[in-house]
């Protein structure tokens, strides 16, 4: 498989966490960000990674600060009318959220990560198994192949990572790009996997995957800006959770890889998914979507605790992260050359 695609898919979550001093599984092997100057401010920035994994955030574009949630400080305006009714007006800008229970949780740091050129998505089978898809630039790094199959005109390699033995990655290369199909607890070349690669259509403008009949399309998207928060738990100095949000993105963008098979749960009537870690006891991830924004909430917590937090989400303002309505990223003095590899769109077709 293309380890650049899958290892960095998980690497990004560790990268964000380490940038915000959050403890997450040791398997991600990331480095502490260094300071760079972006526009008029000096901000922490993450290691620049070639775009082939989820949320490969090139530069952190806001100042990390201590921000506590109090009352309506989440950016929501409350208007009173002459009749005594109170209406809540959501803040302008992207749909972003924060927990409303300030007695239990406080936002200690916020950070924004820039968009990148990678695509991820997911789909679920009628019996609830989740298939994740990652499309990005091929890096040349590969794990030893456990098995290789010729499916149609494609050469597909299947690999596993010893740190997460339940995950299986199947990768096909074309030109400078690589597509990986990842699952947990699924045979390397099951009938469904073969059917997926058999339906694959590769073109310069798009990589099209025709989903089998009865499957649920969980969506795929190019990665936009990610808004990341560290949540502190009242009365605890070390227990923290990380909330990642990608506006205008479907739930599938955060389901492209999972250490164990995602388990469906309900969050305020909406389908969400729980992923349990096999490498760190008690580390759990909740992936969901609300008002067109995909979110990923994880840390040392039970599934019920994560769901309870997500059910308290209220709208927040992007200015809580950026300090302005839009990040003040300035263009470089010299424009970089066009990328040598152009990643096409990933399209999941029902």
Phi, psi and omega in degrees: 000169176273100182294336175301319181291308188275317179297317180285339173302314177279330180305321185301321182294322176292321181301311179299316182296316181293328177296336183246015177061043178254140178272121177224176186307142184289349186291349188275338170053058181253169181249157178288136180298154175254165182275134173227159178264123178238111183062220184278357184244156171260124186227155175289144179228148180273165176302135180282122181242145176296140190282095174214014181221165187295135175055044177287093188272118187282319185219134173281127192242024172216157179286130177282127181217168178274119183228120178257146178272127178219125175053239181259026179288007179277006177098352180278132178268139177247120181253132176259143180250166180298333181277359178092357179283150178243127178243142179259125181254115180299146178294154178289162177099193183296152178286108179234157188222159178209150178297143183267345184273086185288346177286339182251328186226145173223146177274115183267327176216151175226146182208149178242137177243139187290160174296164175216179190265007181273158179237142171218159179191182182200163175212155179239146180279167178303331180265011170095002176287143184251130174251126179255147183233133179229130181230125180192185181290136180282129186265341184095350178272132181219146167280155174303136182284129175280330182198145177233137178229146170264115179242108188063235178261010184257142171259116186247126177254137178248136182218159173233157178251125184301335180283342179219076190295342180284340181276137174233134182242131177240124189236139173233137180252146169213118183061232184264004183246162177223138174246130179240135174250118185243141175217167172239138178059040179228134177306150185302316181232064175290169178302320180294321179296315179298321179296321179298309181292330176293334180269355187293131177237119183258128178217166181296325185271333185202152169252114185257131176239119178270115183284142178298158180302136178090350179284155176256123178280113180270001173094153175223152183202150165293145185281119174268192178299143177246132180255117189242135179232146169256126182256124175266144179265132183303133178084359180236136180263342184243339183278116181224158175236155177244129177246119177248136181226138177233102179297153177058038179222146180278168181301331184300336183296332180260010178245014184289340176214146182205133180295325178230167181299125178299141181249127181290140175221171180248131175234105180053042177086356180255146177289134175222178185222140175255135176236124180261139180280142174262351185256336179230114183300131176085354180278124187227148179236136172246125178245129181210185179214138178215127178051042177080009178244123175280141178224154178225119181241122181213163180158189178279086183206161177277160175305317180298322179294317179295318178298318180299321178294314181298329180287348176264001184303135171233160182297142176234166181259142177300334179294340175296332179268318190260339186082346176221169182297327177226144179301142184267051178285126181264143178294149178294156181298325178242124181292134179291157178294158178299150182298144179289334180236125177257119182276123179285174179285151173256120183240121175260123185247125179292000000 
